Amino acid sequence: MKSQYEVVVIGGGIVGCSVLYHLTLRGMTDVALIERGELTAGSSWHAAGGFHAINSDTTIAALQKYTISMYPKVEEESGQSTGLHLTGGLELAGTPERWEWLKSELAWLRAMDTEAYLVTPEQAAEMVPIIDPAGLQGALFDPHEGNLDPHGATHAYAGAARKRGADVIQHNQVLALTKLPTGEWQLETEHGLITAAHIVNAGGLWARKVGRMVGVDHPLVPMQHHYLVTEDVPEVAAIEGDMPAVTDLEGFTYLQRERNGVLLGVYETNPKHWMVNGPGWDYGMELIAEEIERISPELSIGFERFPALQKVGIRRWVNGGITFTPDGNPLVGPVPGVHNYWAACGVMAGFSQGAGIGLALANWIVDGDPGDDVFGMDVARFGPYASNDSYLRQTTGQFYARRFLMAYPNEELPAGRPLKTTPSYDELKAAGAQFGVVWGLEVPLYYASGQPDFVEHPTLERSNAHDIVGAEVEATRTAAGLYETAAYARYEVTGPGAEQWLDRLLACQMPALGRTRLAPMLNHAGRLMGDLSITKLDEDRYWLVGSYYLQEWHQRWFRQHLPQDLPQDVSHTDVQGGVQITNVTDQWMGFSLSGPNSRQVLAQLTHESVGHADFPLFSHRLMDVGNTEAVVGRLSLTGELGFEITVPTSQHRALLQQLRGAGGAHGLRLIGDRAIDSLRLEKAYGIWSAEFTQAYTPGMSGLDRFVAYDKDNFIGRDAARREREVGSTQRLVLLDVDADKADASGDEGIWLDGRRVGFVTSGSYGHSVKKSLALAYVDTEIAEAAPPLVVHVIGEERAARILPEAPYDPKGEKLRV
Ligand SMILES: Cc1cc2nc3c(=O)[nH]c(=O)nc-3n(C[C@H](O)[C@H](O)[C@H](O)COP(=O)(O)OP(=O)(O)OC[C@H]3O[C@@H](n4cnc5c(N)ncnc54)[C@H](O)[C@@H]3O)c2cc1C
């Protein structure tokens, strides 16, 4: 052990070892891993060692595929066997709904270039002879599944990293972490002090404790998880070679071959947390006593689905701790507000995800960028609200219990809600609001007014809320729609250095006083980091507006690009180099009023002229609206004439009441997110997380029209200019899909003559143009030639054509009236 390293990884489970190895792959040799006990001494030694590539997040799914591909490589490099068996796996469908769901999963897997296929119940029982096919609808076979030896795999990573120059130090606990005045970290360990420029928390079950050493409370908790291993099962023993793994989705169990018997794991619907603050430091490689009673409902189903198990004994039980986060995905990346402290924790499926995490984190440390759109596992996707113990218990419990349940795009889950509400919440609820949740905030999806008992049914097809949404769209197109904009994040940037800093941060021109601009923000590789808007409220006073759920993520980026390098360990208000950035999201919120009658509604509440000449598109005014003091912008999300009205939060409810009062005579209707989706698709407007992500560039997304390529300097300028010269390989297009009862919802593949040429990013029914619409990225030559295409919507092939322009008001005339 040396006393100084560039990077120290804390924790020698599968994740820490993979991070260490990937750092060495990127050429870093001044790196070490420190492990409290021996390698695998946390969750890793318990693991069933199963792996698969399926994940609802496409980037994470690709990283899982990468993980699986890495095992033979590290095995060869290290000389340590990983015990890899690429057996493939069956997912069983026990109901007609699940069968439909598996068909749509198959379409998605095919779009991800995975050679999956469907089989009949009888074929499934041939592949795995202990399956009782009674009652099954069929199964999906995915070749990217299998199992390995967790001990071997972890040691293979460590061995390969060692060979590339890394140190692996075992039996040495990290006791404390301190930031030195030099900006380096000091690690106090059982065997002495170490300094390091970077530290990585791969502490697994103890990661929350390690985080607290630097003042961070990570949103993760351990939960109990059981599996059993049987004595020999004659039907299994008779199989020569590998046997596919099986997941019985309706039965909450998974099964894989373990020598001549099987391993049966359970995701019970009555889960239990364990050591929510992490186990004691003296907790060894011990098992938790099994709780058979608690998991017996699911076990009984398992023993019915696999009746041969009723005839054999149980060789051993394993009940161990796994860490879960509220959405089940890991926490990876630079931790906001704590310079050079990196997370690689909260990993529920380390043997599916370990290499993907290692790859992204090593890229991030070396290049300052993970190399892909890894937001789905970025540690900055949660805010401080998510670390509350009770919230964590509820959300992780929900995730665990629903692990094998079908997820529907229109489903809203109840855990941890309501947490954040606006002052207008009760009034909107009384008006029929059906809420979804964004970053803990309740947001209206649509208003089932006059239907107090309305319940939306989870479905892959158009739901029973379809007509309600249609009426909201209609009201906006013909009269006025009122949409709550509390789910906007707002940053106030002030000070003498504000303009200069913003000019470098954003790729657009700076707005003139009283004006707003759409403001793409790029990273150094020229990829999107934000689709913000910027308003100049005063000399040296700007508002930047972005997505509510990106607050931590965006503020981390802002801080990383402050005028000087230090300090980055600050939050809320960052003052530096004459720039002050204050997150005022919770202090200001409002409503977006749009539609042909919106001007009359606003005019009734103000003495100012709101006519087009005095108040043109993209201008801003400070004005009284009713008795509120508002900042009003002439902007619209819907493609109609519109105004965004923002007030101090304490006046939010008063604003709502006055707008509703004034709007009554003008056909004003409250509208929610679903109507906005329909309205924006009719205008081919993209949004962050779907059309705009780190995976795309200005040229691909069409945001290039807001990029000031001739500006002196801005982050990502050179890459953006290069792209403009050579052109982009993909383009965002709007599709008219020949769908009848279901619309695309995102991630569906787009095909031409059996070749995948793109992906849907979001879809909705365009209620006023009466078309099923989808925004999608397709290869550039396809975007230009616009041939007839095929989209898989819930597993069914649907004809689609590229629309040459938005089907609603393509010239944008209605915006400019
Ligand atoms: C019963 C069971 C079955 C499972 N089955 C599967 C499966 O089939 N497939 C799958 O992918 N996953 C499975 N898992 C989950 C899997 O085990 C975890 O996702 C994975 O092991 C997490 O690895 P890790 O490296 O993040 O954490 P851990 O394995 O917990 O490693 C963290 C390490 O950090 C060390 N450490 C912590 N604090 C310090 C400190 N202060 N100083 C020094 N060292 C420290 C610990 O000693 C520990 O070794 C299963 C888990 C259980 C319990």
The ligand as an ORCA input file, in Angstrom:
! r2SCAN-3c Opt
* xyz 0 1
  C     -29.294    -13.489     -1.890
  C     -28.790    -12.615     -2.969
  C     -28.883    -13.018     -4.289
  C     -28.415    -12.193     -5.305
  N     -28.467    -12.623     -6.601
  C     -27.977    -11.848     -7.597
  C     -27.948    -12.299     -8.933
  O     -28.348    -13.407     -9.244
  N     -27.463    -11.458     -9.879
  C     -27.006    -10.205     -9.589
  O     -26.588     -9.476    -10.489
  N     -27.026     -9.761     -8.324
  C     -27.493    -10.544     -7.330
  N     -27.483    -10.099     -6.043
  C     -27.085     -8.717     -5.805
  C     -25.590     -8.583     -5.879
  O     -25.038     -9.394     -4.901
  C     -25.201     -7.108     -5.698
  O     -25.818     -6.330     -6.689
  C     -23.713     -6.910     -5.801
  O     -23.040     -7.856     -5.048
  C     -23.345     -5.530     -5.332
  O     -21.955     -5.429     -5.368
  P     -21.196     -4.212     -4.726
  O     -19.791     -4.346     -5.124
  O     -21.922     -2.960     -5.073
  O     -21.395     -4.334     -3.170
  P     -20.836     -5.359     -2.086
  O     -20.722     -6.709     -2.638
  O     -21.683     -5.173     -0.878
  O     -19.370     -4.860     -1.832
  C     -19.061     -3.733     -1.072
  C     -17.728     -3.971     -0.405
  O     -17.315     -2.767      0.209
  C     -16.602     -3.090      1.368
  N     -16.597     -1.894      2.204
  C     -17.660     -1.172      2.620
  N     -17.268     -0.148      3.392
  C     -15.929     -0.199      3.456
  C     -14.957      0.593      4.121
  N     -15.307      1.634      4.892
  N     -13.653      0.255      3.979
  C     -13.295     -0.785      3.181
  N     -14.182     -1.587      2.566
  C     -15.487     -1.294      2.697
  C     -17.403     -4.242      1.939
  O     -16.670     -5.017      2.837
  C     -17.799     -4.998      0.694
  O     -16.942     -6.056      0.372
  C     -27.881    -10.931     -4.992
  C     -27.765    -10.545     -3.663
  C     -28.198    -11.368     -2.650
  C     -28.060    -10.947     -1.248
*
